Amino acid sequence: MLVCSPVPVDSPSRLAWRWRLLALLLVVACAALRLAYLARDCPLDLAPDEAHYWDWSRHLDWSYYSKGPLVAWLIRLSCSLFGPWSVALTGNEMLAVRLPAVLCGSLLLLSLYVLTVQVFGSDRLALGVLALGLTFPVIAAGSSLMTIDSPYTCCWGWALVLGHQAIFRGSAWAWPATGLVVALGILAKYNMLLWVPSVGVFLLTSRVYRPLLFRRGFWVMSLTAALGCVPILIWNLQNDGVTFRHTLAHANGMRQEPSIHWMGPLVYVGGQCALLLVFWFVAWTAAMVAHRPWVEADAGKRYLWWMSLPMFAVFFVFSFKTGGGGLNWPVTAYISGLVLAAGWLAAQLQSPCRWYRRLLASALGTTVVVGLALTVFVYRSDWLRPILEPLSGPATAGRPYPLRRFDPTCRLKGWRTLAAEVDRLRAEVRQEEGEEPVIVTTGWALPGELGFYCAGHPTVYSIGLVQHDRHSQYDLWRPNPVHDQEVFRGRTFVIVGAPAPEVLKGFGQAGRPQQVEYVEDGRPLAGWTVTVCRDFKGFPVPPQNKAF
């Protein structure tokens, strides 16, 4: 008679499920805390980018001026489903706008866990990677603020997981699933296009897996991924290819004249070092050196390497033209890079050299504490302002808002105050003239904020081209006061931002500019100029070759 003995309490399978349950609870708990933070008198208004994408979501389209459509689609879906709930809790749709970011951030953390298990076979290490991810301020910001990086990084993480499943497990279903996730990522951010060539180079340089390049799965994945480009291409064919011209302008450093920025690579590396809190950039660099493909025997680790370094390298090269670029441009290099760095670090912590282990452990602990402190700062920057105030110095005529130099969250403050003042002026004009004024701003970053926070969500226009600003999505929506001046002739405008002289000449009567300031705890954090101008006659025609 065959007797089955019970599974030992400490069996590997039982322990694995414990780690996985703990990881899931950690992710759910963090998501719940973020939702509670957003729902209970959140001190951070929508960032200009968030409000800009919310404005896009009011005009659903196949694509937009500078980005793909996914961010607008997600915001529109979330506001449709959860907008009334958000208004009941917070007084506006802010929570609904940011809900997709919370979801994408949680899914990104889960992808880190699964990817670590796939490559290293250790649920314990995977839980460590997930926990360390929670100490990265950039992940905290991406899990709370709804920008294009939230869905983009989520798609990159799960493309890594599904790509690993297709390559190393031979799962036929994983190839089209990977392509679908890559396609969604392309709709979020064009950098996702680098995913396919990166995995292609990995396969090309791997003797065992090279034949996959010539099999159906890889090409099904590639063609499915290419579907993400179709809406963008269709939209650009209908709009004179403005996205490509805008992207080319970015590649040229937004300058008219060609130039080489020899300090660009140093600025770029320094920025990435700061983004990763120095320690993790050093650990990532060390892991890249230790697991370089020509000496690394483990194919899974080579996969992580090839899905990390090319993204970093591309923007390193571009830094000669851009002068350093945005901090977040190569951010997906650190998804697989974090997993590889954590594996390298775990091995280093087993070193027989005691002083080396202690040094690494101390540096890791310090970085975790700093990362958590900065993460808290993202959510409650007011707690650190007494420390920052002596560094920033007093407000002066030349620097009226000195805290903005050290506190990036100042960009997310005061928008409700500005909107309330604009609403007051709107009410005055309606009472005097019996007609709603036209609300315009002097740049592309402001219309979304006013459209979101002003009563009734009015349409807000940008006259940035008249102010010699670059093109934006607002120039493509018609009618607008720059390209369709006859439609607005004779109207009263409320102009937010300092109007240029040629702007004021476009009105029969220009009122006195008013200054709106946002002050918090006695500290001035933001300010705007608001001007009421009457009897619109027309602006000078903006140059057609203005840089995109």
Helices and strands as residue ranges (DSSP letters): H 12-39, H 48-57, H 70-90, H 94-120, H 123-133, H 137-142, H 149-168, H 174-188, G 190-194, H 195-204, G 210-214, H 216-226, G 227-229, H 230-238, H 242-251, H 264-275, H 279-290, H 299-306, H 309-322, H 333-348, H 354-379, G 381-383, H 385-392, G 402-405, G 408-412, H 415-433, E 438-441, H 447-453, E 460-462, G 473-475, H 485-488, E 493-496, H 501-504, E 507-510, E 514-520, E 523-536
